[in-house]
Amino acid sequence: MSPTPPDALLFITPVCTHCPAVLQSLSELVKQAQIGKLTVVNIAAHPEQAAEYEVRSAPWVRLGAFTLTGAQSIAELRQWAEWASGEEGTAHYVEHMLREGGYKHAVAFIAGDTHRLKSLLAIVANPEANISVRLGVSALLEAYANTPELQAMLPQLAELTFHTDHRVRADACHLLGLTGSASACSYVAACLKDANEEVREIAQEALQELTAK
């Protein structure tokens, strides 16, 4: 069954130069059934609605759970609409926010639905991801140390300790240490024999964290 297309909410202003193009693109995506419904709000006419959504510039688009600002091509909007219909898009959206310096927005996005945490492992598993993005994702996950939300990801983190790239294995050990779960000990202990020195060191630190509880 095809995923349900996301709805879109667009805020525009009379003087916005990019608004007409974004409005036209979203309207076209509605015609193509890639967006379910489009609601357009003129900020000049309804400033109270703009305030409700904390809109500070136009065009401003809420596409499913994603918020996008500024000029967007129809190809970009089509891609975001596709991502908004499934779990895959969560990692892309968080990466987008972190690249744009929107860490606080990423924190709020994850807090709005902590099931989104699991999607961040796609970035953890990508050693070629932007370093600032990897650091941001690590911080997002660290904020859930010793919580059921992070503990629920233990099987996926354990699997990452077998990754071919040592950076991923090291990050997996670090995060396993933050789960606070005794079940993580065996996976971390196995990494004490890893071929990479950094992985061994982080595994030792993680194991101390786990056994100190």
C-alpha positions in Angstrom: 0.0 0.0 0.0 1.3 3.4 -0.9 2.1 5.8 2.0 -0.4 8.5 2.7 0.8 11.8 1.2 1.5 14.5 3.7 -0.5 17.7 4.0 1.1 21.0 3.6 0.7 24.4 5.4 2.2 27.4 3.6 2.7 30.9 5.1 3.2 33.7 2.6 3.4 37.5 2.5 2.4 40.0 -0.2 6.0 41.2 -0.7 7.7 37.8 -0.6 9.6 37.2 -3.8 9.9 33.4 -3.4 6.3 32.7 -2.2 4.6 32.6 -5.6 7.0 29.9 -6.9 6.7 27.8 -3.8 2.9 28.1 -3.8 2.8 27.1 -7.5 5.1 24.1 -6.8 3.0 22.9 -3.8 -0.2 23.3 -5.8 1.3 21.1 -8.6 2.3 18.5 -6.1 -1.3 18.4 -4.8 -2.5 17.8 -8.4 0.0 15.0 -8.6 -1.3 13.5 -5.3 2.1 13.8 -3.7 0.6 16.2 -1.2 -2.8 15.5 0.3 -4.0 19.0 1.1 -2.5 22.5 0.9 -3.5 25.2 3.3 -2.2 28.7 2.5 -2.1 31.5 5.0 -1.3 35.2 4.2 0.6 36.5 7.2 -0.6 40.0 6.6 -4.2 38.9 7.0 -3.6 36.4 9.8 -0.6 37.4 11.9 -2.0 35.5 14.9 -1.7 32.2 13.0 1.9 33.1 12.1 2.6 33.8 15.8 1.0 30.4 16.7 3.5 28.6 14.5 6.4 30.9 15.3 6.7 31.9 11.7 9.5 34.5 11.3 10.0 34.6 7.6 8.3 33.6 4.3 7.9 31.3 2.5 7.4 29.0 5.5 6.2 25.4 4.8 5.1 22.7 7.2 5.2 19.5 5.2 4.0 16.6 7.3 6.3 16.9 10.4 8.9 18.9 8.6 9.3 22.7 8.6 11.1 24.3 5.7 11.9 28.0 5.1 13.0 30.0 2.2 13.1 29.2 -1.5 12.4 25.5 -2.4 12.3 24.1 -5.9 9.5 21.7 -6.9 12.1 18.9 -7.0 13.1 19.7 -3.4 9.5 19.9 -2.2 8.7 16.6 -4.0 11.6 14.9 -2.2 10.6 16.3 1.2 7.0 15.2 0.6 8.3 11.7 -0.2 10.5 11.6 2.9 7.6 13.0 5.1 5.6 9.9 4.3 8.1 7.4 5.9 10.8 6.9 8.6 13.7 7.4 6.2 13.0 11.1 6.0 13.5 11.7 9.7 17.3 11.3 9.4 17.4 13.5 6.3 15.4 16.2 8.1 17.6 16.1 11.3 20.7 16.2 9.1 19.2 19.2 7.2 18.6 21.0 10.5 22.0 20.3 11.9 23.7 21.5 8.7 21.7 24.7 9.0 22.7 25.3 12.6 19.3 24.3 13.9 20.3 22.1 16.8 17.7 23.5 19.1 15.0 22.8 16.5 16.4 19.3 16.1 16.1 18.8 19.9 12.5 20.0 19.8 11.7 17.8 16.8 13.0 14.6 18.6 11.3 15.6 21.8 8.0 15.8 19.9 8.2 12.1 19.2 11.1 10.1 20.7 10.4 7.3 18.3 12.4 9.4 15.9 15.6 8.7 17.8 15.9 5.3 16.1 16.1 7.0 12.7 19.3 8.8 13.8 21.2 5.5 13.7 21.3 5.8 10.0 23.6 8.8 10.5 25.6 7.1 13.2 26.2 4.2 10.7 27.4 6.6 8.0 31.1 7.4 8.7 31.2 9.8 5.8 28.5 12.0 7.2 29.4 15.6 7.9 31.4 15.9 11.1 29.2 18.6 12.6 26.1 16.5 11.8 27.7 13.4 13.4 28.5 15.4 16.5 25.0 16.9 16.6 23.4 13.5 16.3 25.7 12.2 19.1 24.6 15.0 21.3 20.9 14.3 20.5 21.3 10.7 21.5 23.4 11.5 24.6 20.5 13.6 25.9 18.6 10.3 26.4 21.3 8.5 28.4 19.9 5.9 30.8 16.4 6.2 29.4 14.1 3.6 28.0 14.2 5.4 24.7 17.9 4.8 24.2 17.8 1.3 25.8 15.2 0.3 23.2 17.9 0.9 20.5 20.3 -1.6 22.1 19.9 -4.3 19.4 20.7 -1.8 16.6 23.6 -0.3 18.5 25.0 -3.8 19.2 24.9 -4.5 15.5 26.9 -1.4 14.8 29.8 -2.7 16.9 30.4 -5.1 13.9 30.6 -2.3 11.4 33.5 -2.3 9.0 34.5 1.4 9.9 36.1 1.9 13.3 34.5 5.3 13.7 31.1 3.7 13.7 32.2 0.9 16.1 33.6 3.5 18.5 30.4 5.6 18.4 28.3 2.4 19.0 30.4 1.5 22.0 30.0 5.0 23.4 26.3 5.0 23.0 25.9 1.4 24.4 27.7 2.7 27.5 25.1 5.4 27.8 22.2 3.0 27.7 22.9 2.1 31.4 21.7 -1.5 30.5 23.5 -4.6 31.8 22.6 -6.2 28.5 25.0 -3.9 26.7 28.0 -5.2 28.7 28.8 -8.3 26.5 28.7 -6.3 23.3 31.0 -3.6 24.7 33.3 -6.2 26.3 33.8 -7.9 22.9 35.1 -4.6 21.6 38.0 -4.6 24.1 39.7 -6.9 21.6 38.9 -4.7 18.6 41.8 -4.2 16.1 41.5 -0.4 16.4 43.0 1.3 19.5 40.3 4.1 19.6 37.5 1.5 19.7 39.3 -0.4 22.5 39.7 2.8 24.6 36.1 3.9 24.2 34.9 0.3 24.9 36.9 0.4 28.1 35.3 3.7 29.1 31.9 2.5 28.2 32.3 -0.7 30.2 33.4 1.2 33.2 30.3 3.4 32.9 28.1 0.3 32.7 29.6 -1.6 35.6 29.8 1.4 37.9 26.0 1.5 38.1 
